[in-house]
Amino acid sequence: MSVAIDQPVPLDIRLPATGGQTLALGDFAGKRTVLYFYPKDATPGCTSESRDFAAQQADFAAANAVILGVSRDSVNSHEKFRTKEGLPFDLLSDTEETLCNAFDVIRMKNMYGKQVRGIERSTFLIDEHGVLRREWRKVKVPGHVAEVLDAVRAL
């Protein structure tokens, strides 16, 4: 079963994360959570999107929101990506696709003429009580972070 607008999200799925942590959405109760799924560390679109979120991190924090990035990459890959890009938020490693499946972001995609399974770039806005309030699927990076920040402020 996947998430739906105005319904609680699974708060108990624990994943390994940067900084030697194991995190679950429930750890952020009382804060708004921006959960963005991206295909792969250190690829052009994912790097651009992550830099955009990093650039606005203070504005999200001022709106009582935390940012979490999720991909199927290893924690080691996430640590290198986070360090290289100076990302001020945690990245979760979902190698088993547990959170990806809960949020229904795995899709068949065309890559260089071949069908491959991968993460469809998606962002979810979860309120202070663990309820999904907004979702963006098939995200195009330019302007996306500003739109998410506006939605966080409007909550």
LONUDREN-326920 format. One record per atom (N, C-alpha, C): x, y, z; residue number from 1; atom name. Coordinates in steps of 0.001 Angstrom, whole numbers. Each point is the difference from the previous one (the first is absolute). Last residue first. Example, Ala and Ser with C-alpha at 12.3 -4.5 7.8 and 13.67 -1.06 7.14 Angstrom:
2
+---------+---------+---------+------+------+
:      xx :      yy :      zz : resi : name :
+---------+---------+---------+------+------+
:   12850 :   -2250 :    7080 :    2 :    N :
:     820 :    1190 :      60 :    2 :   CA :
:    -770 :    1090 :     730 :    2 :    C :
:     290 :   -5720 :     -70 :    1 :    N :
:    -890 :    1190 :       0 :    1 :   CA :
:     900 :    1200 :       0 :    1 :    C :
+---------+---------+---------+------+------+
***
This chain:
155
+---------+---------+---------+------+------+
:      xx :      yy :      zz : resi : name :
+---------+---------+---------+------+------+
:    1750 :   25688 :    4726 :  155 :    N :
:    -606 :    -993 :     899 :  155 :   CA :
:    -471 :     628 :    1295 :  155 :    C :
:    2510 :    2219 :   -3594 :  154 :    N :
:   -1463 :     108 :     -61 :  154 :   CA :
:    -696 :    -975 :     965 :  154 :    C :
:    4793 :      71 :    -694 :  153 :    N :
:    -409 :    1245 :     674 :  153 :   CA :
:   -1517 :     125 :      72 :  153 :    C :
:    1810 :   -3606 :   -2402 :  152 :    N :
:     333 :    -156 :    1428 :  152 :   CA :
:    -493 :    1220 :     763 :  152 :    C :
:    -370 :     153 :   -4658 :  151 :    N :
:    -986 :    -920 :     578 :  151 :   CA :
:     245 :    -205 :    1495 :  151 :    C :
:    3132 :    2564 :   -2455 :  150 :    N :
:   -1290 :     718 :      80 :  150 :   CA :
:   -1059 :    -878 :     652 :  150 :    C :
:    4103 :   -2037 :    -929 :  149 :    N :
:     121 :     936 :    1124 :  149 :   CA :
:   -1292 :     813 :     165 :  149 :    C :
:     309 :   -2848 :   -3721 :  148 :    N :
:    -132 :    -780 :    1243 :  148 :   CA :
:      67 :     931 :    1210 :  148 :    C :
:     798 :    1925 :   -4188 :  147 :    N :
:   -1408 :    -406 :     103 :  147 :   CA :
:    -248 :    -787 :    1291 :  147 :    C :
:    4419 :    1180 :   -1055 :  146 :    N :
:    -762 :    1210 :     357 :  146 :   CA :
:   -1484 :    -336 :     174 :  146 :    C :
:    2834 :   -3397 :   -1601 :  145 :    N :
:     239 :     251 :    1415 :  145 :   CA :
:    -765 :    1241 :     475 :  145 :    C :
:    -121 :   -1192 :   -4693 :  144 :    N :
:    -704 :    -937 :     881 :  144 :   CA :
:     149 :     356 :    1479 :  144 :    C :
:    2021 :    2122 :   -4109 :  143 :    N :
:   -1139 :     622 :     673 :  143 :   CA :
:    -700 :    -887 :    1010 :  143 :    C :
:    3006 :   -2534 :   -3443 :  142 :    N :
:     -39 :    1468 :      60 :  142 :   CA :
:   -1291 :     533 :     646 :  142 :    C :
:     596 :   -4907 :    -569 :  141 :    N :
:     793 :     679 :    1017 :  141 :   CA :
:    -154 :    1529 :       4 :  141 :    C :
:   -3695 :   -3779 :   -1176 :  140 :    N :
:    1000 :     691 :    -814 :  140 :   CA :
:     739 :     923 :     974 :  140 :    C :
:   -3123 :   -4606 :    1070 :  139 :    N :
:     535 :    1331 :     273 :  139 :   CA :
:     994 :     432 :   -1072 :  139 :    C :
:   -3448 :   -3798 :     960 :  138 :    N :
:     623 :     350 :   -1289 :  138 :   CA :
:     577 :    1411 :      67 :  138 :    C :
:   -3142 :    -245 :    3859 :  137 :    N :
:     548 :   -1165 :    -688 :  137 :   CA :
:     509 :     440 :   -1362 :  137 :    C :
:   -1608 :    1990 :    5151 :  136 :    N :
:     428 :     401 :   -1337 :  136 :   CA :
:     639 :   -1239 :    -622 :  136 :    C :
:   -3527 :    1274 :    4450 :  135 :    N :
:     972 :    -850 :    -686 :  135 :   CA :
:     265 :     577 :   -1377 :  135 :    C :
:   -2259 :    1248 :    5366 :  134 :    N :
:     210 :     290 :   -1425 :  134 :   CA :
:     944 :   -1023 :    -579 :  134 :    C :
:   -1686 :    -533 :    4485 :  133 :    N :
:    -787 :    1173 :    -419 :  133 :   CA :
:     146 :     337 :   -1477 :  133 :    C :
:     527 :   -4287 :    3956 :  132 :    N :
:     436 :     486 :   -1305 :  132 :   CA :
:    -914 :    1140 :    -455 :  132 :    C :
:    1137 :   -1361 :    5206 :  131 :    N :
:   -1019 :    -134 :   -1044 :  131 :   CA :
:     526 :     605 :   -1304 :  131 :    C :
:    1966 :     -66 :    4646 :  130 :    N :
:     271 :   -1189 :    -796 :  130 :   CA :
:   -1022 :    -267 :   -1087 :  130 :    C :
:     362 :    3821 :    3127 :  129 :    N :
:    -682 :   -1163 :     595 :  129 :   CA :
:     203 :   -1274 :    -822 :  129 :    C :
:    1638 :    4420 :   -1259 :  128 :    N :
:     556 :    -259 :    1326 :  128 :   CA :
:    -568 :   -1257 :     655 :  128 :    C :
:    -206 :     143 :   -5403 :  127 :    N :
:    -184 :    1011 :    1053 :  127 :   CA :
:     556 :    -475 :    1349 :  127 :    C :
:    1604 :   -1014 :   -5247 :  126 :    N :
:    -670 :    -653 :    1121 :  126 :   CA :
:    -117 :    1027 :    1129 :  126 :    C :
:    1111 :    -417 :   -5605 :  125 :    N :
:     -43 :     917 :    1137 :  125 :   CA :
:    -889 :    -618 :    1075 :  125 :    C :
:    3089 :   -1807 :   -4547 :  124 :    N :
:   -1189 :    -113 :     836 :  124 :   CA :
:     130 :     957 :    1175 :  124 :    C :
:    2154 :   -1272 :   -5362 :  123 :    N :
:     145 :     675 :    1287 :  123 :   CA :
:   -1332 :     -62 :     739 :  123 :    C :
:    3040 :   -2507 :   -4453 :  122 :    N :
:   -1258 :     335 :     672 :  122 :   CA :
:     306 :     668 :    1336 :  122 :    C :
:    2138 :   -2658 :   -4762 :  121 :    N :
:     255 :    1163 :     859 :  121 :   CA :
:   -1319 :     514 :     564 :  121 :    C :
:     757 :   -5074 :   -1249 :  120 :    N :
:    -548 :    1169 :    -688 :  120 :   CA :
:     166 :    1180 :     961 :  120 :    C :
:    2931 :   -4698 :    -145 :  119 :    N :
:    -798 :     960 :     762 :  119 :   CA :
:    -456 :    1119 :    -924 :  119 :    C :
:     964 :   -4928 :   -2082 :  118 :    N :
:     689 :    1039 :     748 :  118 :   CA :
:    -961 :     898 :     739 :  118 :    C :
:     951 :   -4411 :   -3827 :  117 :    N :
:    -765 :     365 :    1194 :  117 :   CA :
:     775 :    1071 :     739 :  117 :    C :
:     229 :    -814 :   -5455 :  116 :    N :
:     627 :    -292 :    1285 :  116 :   CA :
:    -947 :     400 :    1131 :  116 :    C :
:     490 :    -732 :   -5816 :  115 :    N :
:    -902 :     120 :    1144 :  115 :   CA :
:     756 :    -378 :    1277 :  115 :    C :
:    2303 :    2157 :   -4562 :  114 :    N :
:    -313 :   -1235 :     718 :  114 :   CA :
:    -971 :     299 :    1122 :  114 :    C :
:    1974 :    3368 :   -2953 :  113 :    N :
:    -730 :    -941 :    -835 :  113 :   CA :
:    -340 :   -1325 :     666 :  113 :    C :
:    2242 :    3611 :    2333 :  112 :    N :
:     802 :    -322 :   -1185 :  112 :   CA :
:    -655 :   -1112 :    -825 :  112 :    C :
:   -2694 :     438 :    3849 :  111 :    N :
:    1338 :     533 :     186 :  111 :   CA :
:     842 :    -473 :   -1172 :  111 :    C :
:   -5459 :     280 :    1968 :  110 :    N :
:     878 :    -206 :   -1149 :  110 :   CA :
:    1348 :     652 :     274 :  110 :    C :
:   -3546 :   -2161 :    3730 :  109 :    N :
:     415 :    1215 :    -694 :  109 :   CA :
:     864 :    -379 :   -1190 :  109 :    C :
:   -3652 :   -1915 :    4142 :  108 :    N :
:     805 :    -408 :   -1155 :  108 :   CA :
:     296 :    1279 :    -781 :  108 :    C :
:    -811 :     286 :    5356 :  107 :    N :
:    -636 :     -38 :   -1324 :  107 :   CA :
:     933 :    -648 :   -1011 :  107 :    C :
:    -948 :    1373 :    5660 :  106 :    N :
:     775 :    -840 :    -920 :  106 :   CA :
:    -785 :    -145 :   -1305 :  106 :    C :
:   -1587 :    2327 :    4034 :  105 :    N :
:     835 :     812 :    -899 :  105 :   CA :
:     852 :    -831 :    -968 :  105 :    C :
:   -3501 :    -462 :    4113 :  104 :    N :
:    -296 :    -371 :   -1386 :  104 :   CA :
:     788 :     845 :   -1008 :  104 :    C :
:      -4 :    -290 :    5022 :  103 :    N :
:    -364 :    1248 :    -668 :  103 :   CA :
:    -205 :    -198 :   -1506 :  103 :    C :
:    1222 :   -3674 :    2721 :  102 :    N :
:   -1064 :     629 :     793 :  102 :   CA :
:    -501 :    1282 :    -670 :  102 :    C :
:    3750 :   -2238 :   -1860 :  101 :    N :
:   -1260 :    -694 :    -277 :  101 :   CA :
:   -1163 :     611 :     770 :  101 :    C :
:    4314 :    1719 :     800 :  100 :    N :
:    -361 :     244 :   -1410 :  100 :   CA :
:   -1338 :    -651 :    -337 :  100 :    C :
:    1971 :    -917 :    4154 :   99 :    N :
:    -653 :    1309 :      -5 :   99 :   CA :
:    -440 :     368 :   -1418 :   99 :    C :
:    2297 :   -4060 :     291 :   98 :    N :
:   -1126 :     -43 :     946 :   98 :   CA :
:    -781 :    1313 :      -3 :   98 :    C :
:    4104 :   -1857 :   -2575 :   97 :    N :
:   -1168 :     680 :    -588 :   97 :   CA :
:   -1231 :       7 :     918 :   97 :    C :
:    4777 :   -1502 :     629 :   96 :    N :
:   -1043 :   -1036 :     -81 :   96 :   CA :
:   -1306 :     556 :    -584 :   96 :    C :
:    3791 :    2836 :     756 :   95 :    N :
:     454 :   -1038 :    -928 :   95 :   CA :
:   -1044 :   -1105 :    -178 :   95 :    C :
:     326 :    4940 :    1921 :   94 :    N :
:   -1120 :    -938 :    -101 :   94 :   CA :
:     328 :   -1101 :   -1007 :   94 :    C :
:    2269 :    4270 :    3162 :   93 :    N :
:     338 :   -1052 :    -941 :   93 :   CA :
:   -1106 :   -1052 :      10 :   93 :    C :
:     318 :    5602 :    1239 :   92 :    N :
:    -356 :   -1345 :     421 :   92 :   CA :
:     287 :    -994 :   -1115 :   92 :    C :
:    1837 :    5169 :    1677 :   91 :    N :
:    -418 :    -823 :   -1128 :   91 :   CA :
:    -238 :   -1413 :     525 :   91 :    C :
:     164 :    5338 :    2393 :   90 :    N :
:     328 :   -1421 :     -89 :   90 :   CA :
:    -559 :    -649 :   -1260 :   90 :    C :
:    1683 :    5294 :     505 :   89 :    N :
:   -1093 :    -860 :     473 :   89 :   CA :
:     391 :   -1455 :    -237 :   89 :    C :
:    2454 :    4003 :   -1535 :   88 :    N :
:    -211 :     202 :    1434 :   88 :   CA :
:   -1143 :    -845 :     570 :   88 :    C :
:    3880 :    -325 :   -4260 :   87 :    N :
:   -1440 :     -31 :     300 :   87 :   CA :
:    -233 :      60 :    1508 :   87 :    C :
:    4053 :     271 :   -3284 :   86 :    N :
:    -236 :     790 :    1212 :   86 :   CA :
:   -1464 :      34 :     399 :   86 :    C :
:    2402 :   -2428 :   -3703 :   85 :    N :
:    -935 :    1096 :    -289 :   85 :   CA :
:    -280 :     887 :    1219 :   85 :    C :
:    2986 :   -3774 :     322 :   84 :    N :
:     415 :     718 :   -1213 :   84 :   CA :
:    -874 :    1228 :    -244 :   84 :    C :
:   -1195 :   -2953 :    3555 :   83 :    N :
:    1225 :     747 :     284 :   83 :   CA :
:     409 :     856 :   -1192 :   83 :    C :
:   -3668 :   -2902 :    -544 :   82 :    N :
:    -339 :    1053 :     964 :   82 :   CA :
:    1219 :     875 :     295 :   82 :    C :
:     626 :   -3797 :   -2726 :   81 :    N :
:    -828 :    1001 :    -691 :   81 :   CA :
:    -284 :    1178 :     932 :   81 :    C :
:    2212 :   -3721 :    1858 :   80 :    N :
:     877 :     666 :    -974 :   80 :   CA :
:    -745 :    1139 :    -696 :   80 :    C :
:   -2501 :   -2721 :    2907 :   79 :    N :
:     976 :     796 :     761 :   79 :   CA :
:     915 :     782 :    -942 :   79 :    C :
:   -3089 :   -3073 :   -1897 :   78 :    N :
:    -659 :    1206 :     525 :   78 :   CA :
:     995 :     899 :     740 :   78 :    C :
:    1497 :   -4221 :   -1444 :   77 :    N :
:    -198 :     885 :   -1155 :   77 :   CA :
:    -631 :    1321 :     455 :   77 :    C :
:     368 :   -3272 :    3276 :   76 :    N :
:    1343 :     443 :    -396 :   76 :   CA :
:     -85 :     973 :   -1183 :   76 :    C :
:   -3919 :   -2193 :    1416 :   75 :    N :
:     358 :    1087 :     914 :   75 :   CA :
:    1372 :     556 :    -372 :   75 :    C :
:   -2605 :   -2232 :   -4037 :   74 :    N :
:     503 :    -402 :    1312 :   74 :   CA :
:     270 :    1226 :     878 :   74 :    C :
:   -3814 :     150 :   -3935 :   73 :    N :
:    1452 :     -62 :     161 :   73 :   CA :
:     374 :    -412 :    1425 :   73 :    C :
:   -4460 :     916 :   -1955 :   72 :    N :
:     382 :   -1391 :     251 :   72 :   CA :
:    1507 :    -159 :     147 :   72 :    C :
:   -2750 :    4535 :    1488 :   71 :    N :
:     232 :    -744 :   -1238 :   71 :   CA :
:     395 :   -1418 :     374 :   71 :    C :
:   -1850 :    5106 :    2335 :   70 :    N :
:     -27 :   -1468 :     -18 :   70 :   CA :
:     340 :    -506 :   -1394 :   70 :    C :
:     107 :    4726 :    3652 :   69 :    N :
:     125 :    -563 :   -1339 :   69 :   CA :
:      49 :   -1512 :      89 :   69 :    C :
:   -2010 :    4257 :    3223 :   68 :    N :
:     641 :   -1314 :     -61 :   68 :   CA :
:      27 :    -462 :   -1444 :   68 :    C :
:    -973 :    4674 :    3412 :   67 :    N :
:     120 :    -554 :   -1354 :   67 :   CA :
:     713 :   -1341 :     126 :   67 :    C :
:   -3197 :    3288 :    3499 :   66 :    N :
:    1251 :    -701 :    -253 :   66 :   CA :
:     -50 :    -552 :   -1415 :   66 :    C :
:   -2720 :    4343 :    2637 :   65 :    N :
:      48 :   -1167 :    -875 :   65 :   CA :
:    1401 :    -589 :     -64 :   65 :    C :
:   -2143 :    4260 :    2005 :   64 :    N :
:    -147 :   -1215 :     811 :   64 :   CA :
:     -10 :   -1268 :    -849 :   64 :    C :
:     943 :    4561 :   -1513 :   63 :    N :
:   -1413 :    -394 :    -125 :   63 :   CA :
:    -266 :   -1321 :     735 :   63 :    C :
:    4366 :    1773 :    -205 :   62 :    N :
:    -778 :    1106 :     567 :   62 :   CA :
:   -1502 :    -292 :     -47 :   62 :    C :
:    2970 :   -3012 :   -2102 :   61 :    N :
:     135 :     -93 :    1458 :   61 :   CA :
:    -819 :    1086 :     691 :   61 :    C :
:     276 :     137 :   -4692 :   60 :    N :
:    -817 :   -1139 :     433 :   60 :   CA :
:      34 :    -116 :    1521 :   60 :    C :
:    2783 :    3203 :   -1859 :   59 :    N :
:   -1395 :     421 :    -151 :   59 :   CA :
:    -957 :   -1129 :     403 :   59 :    C :
:    4624 :    -896 :     -90 :   58 :    N :
:    -303 :     922 :    1106 :   58 :   CA :
:   -1452 :     462 :     -58 :   58 :    C :
:    1683 :   -2723 :   -3573 :   57 :    N :
:    -156 :    -729 :    1257 :   57 :   CA :
:    -381 :     913 :    1161 :   57 :    C :
:     947 :     662 :   -4959 :   56 :    N :
:   -1194 :     520 :     678 :   56 :   CA :
:    -193 :    -600 :    1394 :   56 :    C :
:    3633 :   -1281 :   -2878 :   55 :    N :
:      25 :    1470 :     -51 :   55 :   CA :
:   -1167 :     621 :     769 :   55 :    C :
:     251 :   -4745 :    -576 :   54 :    N :
:    1022 :     481 :     933 :   54 :   CA :
:      15 :    1525 :      75 :   54 :    C :
:   -2798 :   -2099 :   -3196 :   53 :    N :
:    -524 :    -187 :    1363 :   53 :   CA :
:     993 :     540 :    1025 :   53 :    C :
:    1457 :      68 :   -4412 :   52 :    N :
:   -1112 :     940 :     167 :   52 :   CA :
:    -600 :    -122 :    1402 :   52 :    C :
:    3331 :   -3088 :   -1270 :   51 :    N :
:     582 :    1335 :     228 :   51 :   CA :
:   -1100 :    1032 :     229 :   51 :    C :
:   -1364 :   -4307 :   -1211 :   50 :    N :
:     532 :      -3 :    1367 :   50 :   CA :
:     635 :    1346 :     349 :   50 :    C :
:   -1551 :    -663 :   -4434 :   49 :    N :
:   -1126 :      34 :     938 :   49 :   CA :
:     504 :      82 :    1442 :   49 :    C :
:    3261 :    -526 :   -3367 :   48 :    N :
:    -647 :    1310 :    -107 :   48 :   CA :
:   -1149 :     131 :    1005 :   48 :    C :
:    2108 :   -4170 :    -376 :   47 :    N :
:     915 :     962 :     599 :   47 :   CA :
:    -636 :    1389 :      -6 :   47 :    C :
:   -2285 :   -3393 :   -2193 :   46 :    N :
:     -62 :    -223 :    1441 :   46 :   CA :
:     917 :     969 :     748 :   46 :    C :
:      30 :     -17 :   -4761 :   45 :    N :
:   -1291 :     464 :     514 :   45 :   CA :
:     -95 :    -105 :    1507 :   45 :    C :
:    4088 :   -1644 :   -2139 :   44 :    N :
:    -264 :    1437 :    -186 :   44 :   CA :
:   -1317 :     504 :     599 :   44 :    C :
:    2442 :   -4043 :    2412 :   43 :    N :
:    -390 :     144 :   -1406 :   43 :   CA :
:    -478 :    1442 :    -184 :   43 :    C :
:    1404 :   -2015 :    4310 :   42 :    N :
:    1042 :     577 :    -856 :   42 :   CA :
:    -311 :     -38 :   -1502 :   42 :    C :
:   -2989 :   -3240 :    2965 :   41 :    N :
:     997 :     964 :     474 :   41 :   CA :
:     906 :     465 :   -1136 :   41 :    C :
:   -5012 :   -1808 :   -1023 :   40 :    N :
:    1372 :    -464 :     240 :   40 :   CA :
:     907 :    1143 :     449 :   40 :    C :
:   -5170 :      72 :    -582 :   39 :    N :
:     512 :   -1244 :    -573 :   39 :   CA :
:    1396 :    -428 :     450 :   39 :    C :
:   -3591 :    2703 :    3167 :   38 :    N :
:     753 :     311 :   -1215 :   38 :   CA :
:     679 :   -1268 :    -504 :   38 :    C :
:   -3910 :    2259 :    3763 :   37 :    N :
:     581 :   -1210 :    -566 :   37 :   CA :
:     691 :     388 :   -1299 :   37 :    C :
:   -1604 :    2810 :    4700 :   36 :    N :
:     158 :     -36 :   -1453 :   36 :   CA :
:     756 :   -1252 :    -419 :   36 :    C :
:   -2946 :    2513 :    4211 :   35 :    N :
:     642 :   -1259 :    -344 :   35 :   CA :
:     140 :     -36 :   -1513 :   35 :    C :
:   -1037 :    3530 :    4271 :   34 :    N :
:      68 :     -23 :   -1457 :   34 :   CA :
:     844 :   -1222 :    -349 :   34 :    C :
:   -2907 :    1511 :    4617 :   33 :    N :
:    1070 :    -751 :    -644 :   33 :   CA :
:    -157 :      70 :   -1509 :   33 :    C :
:   -1401 :    2710 :    4995 :   32 :    N :
:    -411 :    -336 :   -1368 :   32 :   CA :
:    1179 :    -699 :    -654 :   32 :    C :
:    -684 :    -261 :    5366 :   31 :    N :
:     577 :     784 :   -1092 :   31 :   CA :
:    -652 :    -412 :   -1318 :   31 :    C :
:   -1206 :   -2095 :    4026 :   30 :    N :
:      42 :    1390 :     441 :   30 :   CA :
:     650 :     919 :   -1025 :   30 :    C :
:    1471 :   -5015 :    -140 :   29 :    N :
:   -1307 :     452 :     478 :   29 :   CA :
:     144 :    1421 :     542 :   29 :    C :
:    3374 :   -3135 :   -2030 :   28 :    N :
:    -143 :    1431 :    -269 :   28 :   CA :
:   -1385 :     535 :     376 :   28 :    C :
:    1525 :   -4653 :     201 :   27 :    N :
:     991 :     737 :     784 :   27 :   CA :
:    -193 :    1513 :    -114 :   27 :    C :
:   -2525 :   -3267 :   -2559 :   26 :    N :
:    -529 :     269 :    1334 :   26 :   CA :
:     966 :     772 :     892 :   26 :    C :
:    1207 :   -1676 :   -4338 :   25 :    N :
:    -778 :    1241 :     -79 :   25 :   CA :
:    -564 :     384 :    1361 :   25 :    C :
:    4491 :   -2753 :       5 :   24 :    N :
:   -1362 :    -281 :    -454 :   24 :   CA :
:    -744 :    1325 :     -28 :   24 :    C :
:    5593 :   -1942 :     200 :   23 :    N :
:   -1081 :     957 :     166 :   23 :   CA :
:   -1330 :    -551 :    -504 :   23 :    C :
:    5430 :    -959 :    1678 :   22 :    N :
:   -1106 :    -742 :    -575 :   22 :   CA :
:   -1219 :     852 :     292 :   22 :    C :
:    5593 :    1363 :    -418 :   21 :    N :
:   -1308 :     -66 :     643 :   21 :   CA :
:    -901 :   -1041 :    -663 :   21 :    C :
:    4639 :    1905 :   -1004 :   20 :    N :
:     -51 :   -1195 :     834 :   20 :   CA :
:   -1325 :    -201 :     712 :   20 :    C :
:    1132 :    3485 :   -3302 :   19 :    N :
:     346 :     328 :    1382 :   19 :   CA :
:     -90 :   -1195 :     931 :   19 :    C :
:   -3042 :    -266 :   -4309 :   18 :    N :
:    1295 :     650 :     171 :   18 :   CA :
:     233 :     317 :    1471 :   18 :    C :
:   -3344 :   -3982 :    -735 :   17 :    N :
:     127 :    1360 :    -520 :   17 :   CA :
:    1418 :     514 :     218 :   17 :    C :
:   -3665 :   -4710 :      32 :   16 :    N :
:    1315 :     567 :     282 :   16 :   CA :
:     140 :    1353 :    -699 :   16 :    C :
:   -4888 :   -1635 :    1475 :   15 :    N :
:    1004 :    -193 :   -1046 :   15 :   CA :
:    1344 :     541 :     458 :   15 :    C :
:   -5435 :   -1526 :    1730 :   14 :    N :
:    1330 :     502 :     365 :   14 :   CA :
:     990 :    -337 :   -1096 :   14 :    C :
:   -5595 :     606 :     761 :   13 :    N :
:     995 :    -615 :    -874 :   13 :   CA :
:    1359 :     635 :     291 :   13 :    C :
:   -4312 :    1295 :    2064 :   12 :    N :
:     861 :    -947 :     700 :   12 :   CA :
:    1036 :    -692 :    -881 :   12 :    C :
:   -3787 :    3141 :   -1041 :   11 :    N :
:     984 :     724 :     806 :   11 :   CA :
:    1070 :    -911 :     585 :   11 :    C :
:   -3719 :     367 :   -4352 :   10 :    N :
:     647 :    -952 :     911 :   10 :   CA :
:    1160 :     681 :     742 :   10 :    C :
:   -4157 :    3044 :   -1402 :    9 :    N :
:    1053 :    -733 :    -711 :    9 :   CA :
:     600 :   -1019 :     973 :    9 :    C :
:   -5199 :    2345 :    -139 :    8 :    N :
:    1305 :    -169 :     662 :    8 :   CA :
:     973 :    -784 :    -876 :    8 :    C :
:   -3781 :    2978 :   -2386 :    7 :    N :
:      78 :   -1246 :     774 :    7 :   CA :
:    1370 :     -83 :     683 :    7 :    C :
:   -1445 :    3431 :   -3222 :    6 :    N :
:    -822 :     119 :    1209 :    6 :   CA :
:    -105 :   -1297 :     799 :    6 :    C :
:    1780 :    -898 :   -4774 :    5 :    N :
:    -161 :    1352 :     550 :    5 :   CA :
:   -1002 :     -43 :    1161 :    5 :    C :
:    2661 :   -4484 :   -1015 :    4 :    N :
:   -1034 :     807 :    -646 :    4 :   CA :
:     -96 :    1346 :     714 :    4 :    C :
:    3502 :   -4845 :    -674 :    3 :    N :
:    -489 :    1180 :     706 :    3 :   CA :
:   -1062 :     738 :    -815 :    3 :    C :
:     677 :   -5334 :    -719 :    2 :    N :
:     842 :    1195 :     -46 :    2 :   CA :
:    -709 :    1177 :     672 :    2 :    C :
:     131 :   -5727 :     257 :    1 :    N :
:    -848 :    1187 :       0 :    1 :   CA :
:     889 :    1244 :       0 :    1 :    C :
+---------+---------+---------+------+------+
***
